């Protein structure tokens, strides 16, 4: 029963991590994240810097937003984007938790029985 509860508890974390890593698996989206690391940017700044059409940029920003990586705010007719620090901290925590142990722990002195 404890194993089932542990698996259920991990499921949302795994789903969330999967969505974040999928969103970060594209070079254009990584460029957007790198640009936003310097602070909030207007969508027009991103379009100019990436030399990207509005529709292409909107698609990539939607993927990043749906994954929780970026936040947006509207100011008049402009939309500004910034990184979601909490989401990135969670992704880093997930990566750190995946760090392999120094050596394999053998349970009950047996391996592959």
C-alpha positions in Angstrom: 0.0 0.0 0.0 2.8 2.4 0.8 4.3 1.9 -2.7 1.0 2.7 -4.3 0.7 5.9 -2.3 4.2 6.9 -3.1 3.6 6.3 -6.8 0.4 8.4 -6.7 2.2 11.2 -4.9 5.0 11.2 -7.6 2.5 11.2 -10.6 1.7 14.9 -10.6 5.4 15.7 -10.2 6.4 13.5 -13.1 3.6 14.9 -15.3 4.7 18.4 -14.5 8.3 17.7 -15.1 7.5 16.0 -18.4 5.6 19.0 -19.6 8.4 21.4 -18.6 11.1 19.3 -20.2 9.1 18.9 -23.3 8.6 22.7 -23.5 12.4 23.1 -23.1 13.2 20.6 -25.8 13.0 23.1 -28.6 15.8 25.5 -29.6 13.6 28.5 -30.2 11.9 28.0 -26.8 15.3 27.8 -25.1 16.3 31.0 -26.8 13.1 32.6 -25.5 13.9 31.4 -21.9 17.5 32.6 -22.2 16.2 36.1 -23.3 13.7 36.2 -20.4 16.4 35.3 -17.9 17.5 38.9 -18.3 14.1 40.1 -17.2 10.6 40.8 -18.5 10.3 41.4 -22.3 7.6 42.7 -24.5 6.5 40.3 -27.2 7.6 42.9 -29.8 11.2 42.7 -28.4 11.1 38.9 -28.6 9.8 39.0 -32.2 12.6 41.4 -33.2 15.4 39.5 -31.4 14.3 36.1 -32.8 13.4 37.4 -36.2 10.2 35.3 -35.8 6.8 35.8 -37.2 4.1 36.7 -34.6 2.2 33.4 -35.2 5.4 31.3 -34.7 6.4 33.2 -31.6 2.8 32.9 -30.2 2.9 29.1 -30.6 6.2 28.8 -28.7 5.1 31.2 -26.0 1.9 29.2 -25.6 3.8 26.0 -25.1 6.1 27.7 -22.5 3.1 29.3 -20.8 1.1 26.0 -20.7 4.1 24.3 -19.1 4.2 27.1 -16.4 7.6 28.3 -17.5 6.6 31.8 -18.5 4.1 34.3 -17.1 2.4 37.0 -19.1 0.8 40.3 -18.3 -1.0 42.7 -20.6 -0.3 46.4 -20.6 -2.6 48.2 -23.1 -2.1 46.5 -26.4 1.3 44.9 -25.5 1.9 41.6 -23.7 5.0 41.2 -21.5 6.5 37.9 -20.7 8.7 36.8 -17.7 10.0 33.6 -16.3 8.1 31.8 -13.6 10.8 31.3 -11.0 8.8 28.8 -9.0 8.4 26.5 -12.0 12.1 26.6 -12.9 13.0 26.0 -9.2 10.7 22.9 -9.3 12.4 21.7 -12.5 15.8 22.1 -10.9 14.6 20.2 -7.8 13.4 17.4 -10.0 16.8 17.2 -11.7 18.7 17.3 -8.4 16.5 14.5 -7.1 17.6 12.4 -10.1 21.2 12.6 -9.2 22.5 9.0 -9.0 23.6 7.6 -5.7 27.4 7.1 -5.2 26.9 3.4 -5.2 24.1 0.9 -5.8 22.3 -0.1 -2.7 21.5 -3.8 -2.5 18.3 -4.7 -0.7 18.5 -7.8 1.6 21.9 -8.7 0.2 20.5 -9.9 -3.1 20.6 -8.4 -6.6 18.4 -9.5 -9.5 17.0 -12.6 -7.8 
